[in-house]
Amino acid sequence: MIDDASSTYEPTALDAHAGDDHPQAGVASEGWSAPESTPRLAKLVLKRHGAETDIEFPINPPSVIGRFDPTVGPIDVDLGSLDPEGGYVSRKHAKILLEDGVYRLYDLGSSNGTYVLQDEFQKIDDAELTDGQEIAFGNARFVFRMV
């Protein structure tokens, strides 16, 4: 309790942490573990002429990347509006998943391929994604960013 006159602190029974039912923050106790960290959000940033643009597509796994198909309906990350890149993206081109805290990219049998930049672009069936990694869906280039 704080006495306004002297501004001194006097502990109360609540401060004594009488029971062990509630572990203290930052203190490990038997049978208790810290909650898993919240996964970082991610986005795809369009890259043109060697530079990142201000065109971004948020990623909320599982995210299917492609272009709108009137028979199936909307898609999670619709690249169809990109001109000219959207014409080289399949309707269901790729998928980004978050598996055990790691973002992974899977090609879904696309016509023009999914690529990840290592020393050069490599066509992939699946790959782990890291922050700042360049990827391409057909000829549409992006930088994968974790935010």
N, C-alpha and C positions, 0 to 999 in steps of 0.2 A: 504494500500500500504506500502511496506517496503522500506525505504530509506537505501541503502547500506552503506552510509557514517555514519549514526548515529545508524543504526539497531533499529529504533523505528517503531512501528506499528501505522498506521493511518487508521481508519475505512473508508470504502467506502460506497456508496449507496447500493451496493449489500449486505453488512454485516447487514444492518438495517432490513432485512426481511420485506420489504415494504408491501407485500401482505400476506394474510392468506391462500393463495391457496396451499402452501406447508408446512405442519406441520413439526416442528423441530423434529429431532431424539430424542427419549426418552421423548417427551412431548405429552400428550394425548390432542386431540382436539375433539370437538363435531362432531359426525358423522364419525369419523375415528377410526379404530382399528388396532392394530398390526397384521401383517400376522401370520397365524398359524405356529407353529414351524414345521420344517421339521422332518418327522418321522425318527427315528434312524434305521440304517441298521441292519440286523440280519444275523446270520449264524447258522448252525448246526455243532457241533464239535463231531466227532465220539469218543466214549468212549469204551475202551477195557481193560479188566483186572483191572477195577476200576479206570483207569486213562484216561485223555483226550489225544487224539493222535493229530498229525498234519494234519489229514485228515478233511477238512472243506468243507461244502456245503453252498454257499451263498443263502440267501432267498430274493426273490424279489416278494412280494405279488402282486397278488394271486399266490401262488406256490403249484403245485400238487407234492406230494412226492410219489414215487413208483419205478417202473423199466420199462425199454424200452419194448414196445409192437410193434412188426413188423406190425401189422394191423392198429395201431393208430399212431405210430411214436414216436418221442422223447417226453420226459417228463421233466418238469421243474427241479426236483431234482431226478436224476436217481441213486438209491442205488443198482441197479442190479449188479454192478461190485464188490461190497463188498463180500469178501469170508471169512466166510461162511454166514454172516448175510443177504446178498442180496436174498438168496433163501427163506427167510421167509417174504419177503416184497411183497405185492400185486402189480399188475400192476398200479392200481390207489389206493393207500393205504390211503393217508390223504391229507389234504389241509391246508395251513397256509394263513390266511387273515389278513389284517390290517384294523380294524374297529374302527373308531373314535379314532385313535391313540393307540389302544390296539391290540397286536398280539393275534390271536385266532387260535386254532388247532382243526380241524374237522376230524373225521374218515370217510372214504368214503365207509364203508361197507367192510372193509378189512377182509381177512380170519383169520389172526393171531392177530388182534387187535392193537389198539393204546393206549399207556399207558403214564400217567404222574406221576412222583414221588411226593407224598405228604409225609406222614410218611413211606409209602410203595407204590409200583407201583399200580395205580388204572386204570382199563380199562375205557376209556372215549368215549363218542360220540362227545363231544366238550369241550374245556377248554381254559381258558385264560392262556397265556404264559408270564412268567416273566424271566428276565435276570438270567442266571445260573440254570434254571430249567432243570431237567433231564426228557427226554422223550424217549419212545421206540416205534419202529415200528416193530411188531413181536419181535424178539430177538435182533434187531439192536438198540443199546443204543446210545443216543446223549445228549449233553448239548446244550441248546438253549442259544445263546449269542447275546446280542445287542451290536453293535460296533459304 
